[in-house]
Amino acid sequence: MLGRLRLNPQNLRGRRFPEPAHPYRNDFQRDRDRIIHSRAFRRLEGKTQVFAAGFCDHFRNRLTHTLEVAQIARTVAVALELNEEYTETLALAHDLGHPPFAHVGEKELDRQMRRFDSSFEHNRHSLRIVDVLEQRYILFNGLNLTFEVREGIVKHSREIESGSEAELEELLPGQRPALEAQLIDLADEIAYNTADLDDAYSANLLTVDEIAQTIPAIAQFHNDVGTQFPGASDRLRFWEIQRRIINVLVGGLIEGTVKAAESAGVKALEDVRRLDYRLARFEPDAAEINRQIKALLIKRVYSYAQLVEERSAAIDKMRELFAFLVDYPERIPASYRENSDGMPVHRVVCDYIAGMTDGYLLRVYREFFG
């Protein structure tokens, strides 16, 4: 389909620190493996996606969500004849920089950093993790990933304007990322919208009938599944509906991206980079279904009182912990401080808290405050 736009692993911009070629793995395979073996990747298991661990052992966490994004992104990349290994690597890295307590934790860290005329954003922090904070190699800090993976980590979900962020000037500001990177944000949406529906159904926050009343496509699938499988349980019927919705969204992403590429007349990757808009997109019907699911989740799930109460309590603790550690940086583990020489205290504190799992933050809070 779009193989002409594929990122060729033979034409890469290289690594910050040159390394000899590996005898049986290409550069993207090596980057993927470095990400999987990083401590930041393992810590995703202890970070909230939407529902905290206490709700149910079966609910998604940030790590299982990442694996679902990778599965969807790979499927789309293969269908479009793009670089599957590059796509998978970006998907596995896309949430490395997420702090504890999901998006509310990110917003709170950003608020704290703005007190010091700085900021926090999880994609930039993902880059900081792979460039600086992971300490696994003798010859360099970070993971020494390829330029293309580092670029995709930051730009998969947003643009960089030239001159806007000095630390990102090397990552081709003003240019679109490769098409594989553009797919990640929409694969992410497919994964979390359908998974959050699943978890909300399992938490008894939504019934199939309530979902069908809001989303016509799901109402049609509900009727079809009821006719085809009249003896099936409600739970099995729900999962059958969920699979069909995922298929519609994935198919819509493939179709919409192909049509956009054909309409733009792009012939090679450099044409993709020079466009002033992104090519990855849903076709209109799938985009509307995706929008309807998101609106339902915002209205009925993300605002659920118990979730809001738990998030609020967790963020209060994060705020107190940040202020305490800025005043008493000696309470940060010595090994962590040694790896942050030359950084201002607020940045060291931010790095430390952003790397915590939900449970570890609560343990540290109890240690300091009782």
Buried (B, 14 or more C-beta within 10 A) or exposed (E): EBEEBBBEBEEBEEBBEEBEEEEEEBBBBBBBBBBEEBEBBEBBEBBBBBBBBEBEEEBBBBBBBBBBBBEBBBBBBEBBEBBBBBBBBBBBBBBBBBBBBBBBBBBBBBBBBEEBEEBBBBBBBBBBBBBBBBBEEEEBBBBBBBBBBBBBBBBBBEBBEEEEBEEBEEBBBEBBBBBBBBBBBBBBBBBBBBBBBBBBBBBEBBEBEBBBEBBEBBBEBBEEBBEEEEEBEEEEBBBBBBEBBBEBBBBBBBBBBBEBBEEEEBEEBEBBBEBEEBBBBBBEEBBBBBBBBBEBBEEBBBEBEEBEEBBEEBBEBBBEBBEBBBEEBEBBEEEBBEBBEEBEBBBBBBBBBBBBBBEBBBEBBEEBEE
